[in-house]
């Protein structure tokens, strides 16, 4: 056994020990000392185990990355299975006991803290399954470890390996389940140096693509669906024209020169188009009809969502819509009062907003000077809660401010009342429109503001994007990443 294998096994055993400590503390000891998930200080042992687990996991990944002496598919299967078992056992047995203890203590179930191991399992399990599926049936990354493939590949190159070219195989056992093709003899392409202009254009294309993604990630002021459609269409046209016309002329020229067609190099743009087109189409389909990622850019939905949260938005909850135009093609459901919804800002549809749905078409909405919400003259129940404690609690706006639990229809959620004036008034929602409010009631530009360029006013049905369902990442740049929020369902 090599040193790399030995170190990996040691790290794995230490990680399992940390998981066991955290589970025993979370499932057995914590309910005895903290049934209502208050801010009691955690004992040092499970707290240290939680930090150690992250360090050990990073260490295992580094050893894998450095030596590649471990079957990564096997590790994914094992970690995925362990995560799934922990998450499933908690959902079936221990979560119920925690909720019963919380109810007995007069605490909402969603405020009960999960054991750290369960949080990790709930966050990692879907990611691991997704990585396992992609790595087993689509593409697998591979690092060139030697000089044996020079000058084609060099030690230190990282490449993608197509897993579907020669058949779909099960992970770990590598058993063939769906044959898709067989290897072909590849005499290789010529190594003629590319002219500087197309070569520079290829590098510039990559730099520009990264720049667009950074702008999107940072500001979200770009219509990413439009960008995908344009890039996908350009890639498809380039690839299609080459297959229909230019590839044939290249092959004829190669035949007249006595060269095999497969030895003729494609233009750089065609290589990019052929590589990007299926990926772009896949991303566009997932993003348009299944789930779309979205970044929370402000404090208006505190304490439900924080600036820096990254969430998934269900695109099929209220109907399947065409990308870019947002035209409804297949209705699948209708918005419900209390849903957290992403929508296009009516004054500027390039900008997405996220708020909670309060008023349906025809509703009469009223907010009084005490921040009490009325829907059709019926007050929405508000149960006073604790003083706000969380990110930015040291700022004047949020220092010592009260919170409450509000019930809209059958849905209960937290709201807070930042220091500042109350936006009171009365509004009647027009037909075909919706009325939205932020959970941070005194610090939210929402439907209570009409005819303002940065406020939505009444939101037309055609502007709805989707229902916010789950947090998948938090990158709070002020207080540091809030790892505990990863995987949290949006209430």
N, C-alpha and C positions, 0 to 999 in steps of 0.2 A: 504494500500500500504506500502510495507516495505521500510526501509531506502535505501537499494540497488536499488530498482526500482525508488525511487524518485531521487536519485543522477544520475542514468543513464538518466532519462528524462531531468534533468537539463543540463547534458553534451551534450545530443543530440540537445536540443534547442540552446545552445550556439554554437555548431558546425554548425548548419544550418544558424545561424546569420553570422558566419564568411564566410561561402560559399556565402551568399548573398552579403556581402561587397566586396568580391574578384571578383564576377561576374560583379557587377555594375562597379567596377573600371576597370576590364579588357575589358568588352564589350562596355562600354560607355565613361569612362573618359580617359583611356590610349590612344585610337586612337587620341584624341584631343591634347595630349601633346607629344606623342611618336609614330608617325605612322611608323617610320623606325626601331624601336627596337634598338635604340642607348643605351648607358650606362647611361642614365639619372637616377638619384637617385629616387627610388620608394618613394611615399608618405608613411608616417609612419603608417597610418591606414590600408591599404591593406597589407603592409609588416607585421605588427603585427598580422593581422588576419591570414596570412599564417602560421606563427609560432604557433599561438594559435590553429589553426585547427589540426596541428600535435599533440600538447600536449593533446587536448581534445579527439582526436581519441585514443591515447594511454591510456588516462584515462578511456574511455568507455570499451576498451578491458580489462583493469585491473579489472574493476568492474565486467565485465562478467566472467572473469577468477576466480575472488575471490568468487562470490556469485552464479553464474549460475542461476540467477533469471530472465533472459531475454531470449526470444526465438531467438536464434542465427540465425536460418534459416530465420526468419522474418527480422532480421536486415540485413542479406546478401541480401535478395530480395529487401529491401528498398534502401540500399546503392547502390546495383547494378543498380536498376532502375533509381535512381537519377544520378549516374555516366553516365549511358547510355544516358539519356535525355540531360544532359549537353554536353557530347561529340557530340551527334547527332545534337543538335541545333547549336553548334559551327561549325561543318563541313558543315551544310546546309546553314547557313546564315552569321555568324560573321567572319569565316575564310576568306570568299570571300571578305568581305569589308576590312579586314586587308591586304589581298594580293593586292587589288586595290590601297589602300593607299601606300603600299610599292612600287608598280610599279610607282606610281606618284612621289614618292620620289627617284626613281632610286635605290631601294634596292631589293635584291633577296627575293622572298617569304619565302624561308627556313630560312632566317635570322630574320624573324619577330617573336618576342616573343609572346607566347601564354599567356592568363591569367593563373594565378596559379591554379585556380579551374579546368580549362580545362586540364592542365597538370596532375593534380591529377586524374581527371576522366578518361583521356586516359590511364593512367598508371594502375589504379585500376580496371577498368571495366573488362578486360579479365581475370585478376587474380581472381576477385570476382566470375565471372561466372564459372571458372575452379574449385574454392574451393566449390562453391554451388553444382556443378555436382558431384564432388567426395564425398562431405558430404551427399548429398541426395540419391545417388544411389550406392555408393561403401562402404566407411567406414566413420564413425563419431567418433571423440574422445569424451571420457566421463570421468569425474573425480568422483571417489568414495567419497561421502560426509559424510559417517557415518560408524558405526561398524556392520550394519545389515547383511553383507555378510561374516563376519569373521567365520572361518579362511581362507576362499577361497580368499576373497578380503578385503583389509584394507583401512581405511580412508586415503586418499592421493594417492592411486593408480590411474594411468591414463591408460585407456584401449581403444582399438579400438572395435567398434561395427559394425558388418557386416550389411549393409543396404539392401542387396539383398537376404539374406537367406530366408526371409518369404514374399518376394514380393517387387517390385519397387513402391514407393509411392511419390506423389508430395510433395515438401517442403511446410511448413507452415500448409496446410490443412491436410496433411498425408493421402490423398485419394489414395487407392490402384488402380494402373493402369495396372500392369503386375504381376500376381501371379507367384511365383517361388518355393514355398515350404510352409510347415507348421511346427510349433514347435513340437519337439519330447520330450518325457519324458526322463530326464537325471538323472539317479540315482547317478551319480558322479563317479569319478575315485578313486582308492586307493591312500593313502597318504604315501606310502612307501618311505623312504629317498633314493634319487639317490646316487649311488656310487660316490666317490669324483672325479675319473678320467673323466668320461663323463660330469660331472657337470662342472669341470674346463675347459674341452675342449669347452663346450658351451659358457662360458664366454670369453674364449680366441678367439673364432670365431668372436664374436661381436667386441672385441677390435681390432682384425686384420682388420675386414671390415671397421671400422671407420678410422683406420690408412691408409688403401688404399685410401679411399675417401679423406682424408686430403692431402695425397701426390698428388692425382689427382688434387684437388682443388688448391693446392699451386704451383705445377710445371707443370702439364699437360704433363708429359713425359711418361705416361702410356697409352697404347691402351685400352681405357675404353670399347670399343665394344668387344674386345677380352676378357676382364675381365668379362663382362656380359654374353658372350657366354659360357665361362668356368664355371662360377658359376651357370648359368641357366642349363647347361648340367648336372653338378654334382647334383644339386638339383632335376632335373627331373629323373635322374637315381636312386638316393636314394629313392625318392617317388615311382617310378615305381616298383623297386625291392621289396620294402616293400609291396605294394599293391598286387603284383603277388605271393610273396612267404612268407615273414616273418609275415605279418599280419594274414595270414591263420593259421600259426603254433601257433601264440599267441592266436588266437580265439579257436583253438582246445584245447590248454592247459587250457584256461579259462573254457571251457565247461566241461572238465574232472574234473576240480576243483570246479565245481558248481558255477562259476562266470559268470555274463553277459558279452558278448564281449565288449559292450560299456564302461564297467568299467575298461578295461585293458588299462593301460597308454602306449602311443607310446614312442619309444626312442626319446631323445632330438633332435638328428640329423634329424629324420623323421619329427618332429614337425616344425623345421626350414625349411626343404625342402618343406614341404607342404605349409607353409606360404609364403616363398620367391619365389617359382617357378612362380606362375601366375603374381606376381608383376614384377619380372625380365623380363618375356616374354613381358609384356605390355610396360615396359620402353625400352626394346630393339627394339620393333616394332616402337614406337614413335621416338626414337632417330635415327633409321636407315632409316626410310622412310618418316618422317614428319619434325621434327625440332630437331636440336642438339644444346645444349648450348656451348658457347665458350668464353674464357676469353682473353681479349687483353693484351698481355704481354710486350709491348714495345711502343715507341713513333713513330714508322715508319709510322703510318696512321694519325698522327695529321695533321690538326685540325678536321678531320672527326671522328676519334676514338681516345680515350685516354687510356693510361695505367690504368687498373682498370675497364674498361667497361666490362660488361658481355652482350653478344649478342646472339640472336637466328639465326641459320643458316638453311635456307630452304634446305632440303635434296631431294626434288622432282623437283627442278627447272631445273636441267640438266639431270634428269633420276634417276630411282630407282636402287640402288646398294646394293649388298649383304654386310652385316657387315663383318668386318675383311679383307676379300679379296678385297673389293671395286669393285667387278665385276659388270659391267653394265648389268642389266637384262631387264629393260623397259625404252627406251629413251623417255623423255618428253619435252625436249627443248635443246637449245644450248646456251653457254655463249655469252653475248653481250659486246661490247666494253664499258667500263665505269662501269661494274658490280664490286662490292666489293666481293671477293671470298676467301673462305678458301680452302687451298690445303695442301697436304702432301709434306713436303720438300723432293725433289728428293734425295739428298745425305743421308737423314735420315728420312724415311717415318714415324717413330714414332712421329715426331714433326710436328705440324700443323703451317702453316703460313697464314697470311691474308694480301692481297694486292689488288690493283685495276687493273683490266684487261685493258691493253693498246694495245697489239698487238695480232691479230688473226693469224692462220697458213698462212704463205706466206707473211705476212706484212714486210715492211722495216721500222724499227724504228730508229729515230735519235734524239739525245739530244745535243744541241749546248752549247757553253760556257755561254750563257745567260739563261740557263735552259729552253729554248724553245723546246717543244716537237713537232716532225714531224712524221706523219704516212703516209708512201708511198709518201714522199716529200711534203705533205700538212701540214702546221703548224696548230696545234690545238689552237683555239682561247683562249687567256688568258686576262682577264680583271683585271687590278691591283686593289687590295683591301686595306683595312685598315691595320695598323700595328697589328701584332698578339697580342691578349689579351686573356688570359685564363690560364689554369693550367701550371705551370712551367715557366711562363713568366719572372720570376726573374732570371732564369738560363742564363748563358752566351750564350748557344746555341740558345736561343729563345728570348732574350731581344731585343726588337725593330726590329724584323725581319719582312719583308713584307709578305703579303698573296696575293692570286689572286683567281679568279673564272675561272676554266678551263672547256671547253666544249669538251667532247669526244662523237662523234656522236650526239645523241639527249640529252645526259645527262650532266648536269652542276653540278659541285662540287667544294669545296674549296680545295686549296693546300697552302702550306707555304714553305718558303725557309730559313731553319735554317742557322746560321752562320757556315761556313765551305766551303770546296771545292765542285765544281760541278762535278758530274760523267758524263762526256760527252762521246759520241761515236756513233757508228752506228751498228745495228744488223739486221739480217734477220731471221725471225721466221721460224723454220723448220715445215714441215707438221706434224700434230698430236700434236703440242705443242702450248703453249701460252706464252705471254710476259707480266710480271706484274711489276708495279712500286708502291711505297708508295706515299701517298699524302704529306708526309714530305720529299720533294725531296732531300734535302742535308743530310738527316739522315735516310736512308733506305737501307738495304741490300736487293736488289731485283734482277730482271732478268738482270740488267745491269752488274752484277758481275757473271762471268762464272767460273766454275771449282774451286769454293771455298766451304769449308765444311759447312759454315753457311749461304750460299746464294743459292737461288733456281735455278738461271740460267733459261734456258727454261724449262717450266713445262709441262710434258706429260699430255694428256687428262685424262688418267686413275688415275692421282693423285688428280683430283678435288674432293672436299668434298661437297661443296654447296655454295649457295649465301647468304651473310649476309643481313639480312632484318631489324632487329630492336634491339635496346638496351633495356634490361629488368632490368638491375641493374648496379650501379656504386659503387665500393668500392676503391676509390682512397685513398691509405694509406698515401700519402704525404700531400695533400690539404684537406683531409676529403672527405666523400662521397658526390658526386655531384648529389643530388636528382633530379635536373631539367632534367637530361639526361634520366631518366627512361621513357621508352615508345617511345623514339625518333626514327623515321624511318631513316635508313641509306641511304644517297643520293649517 
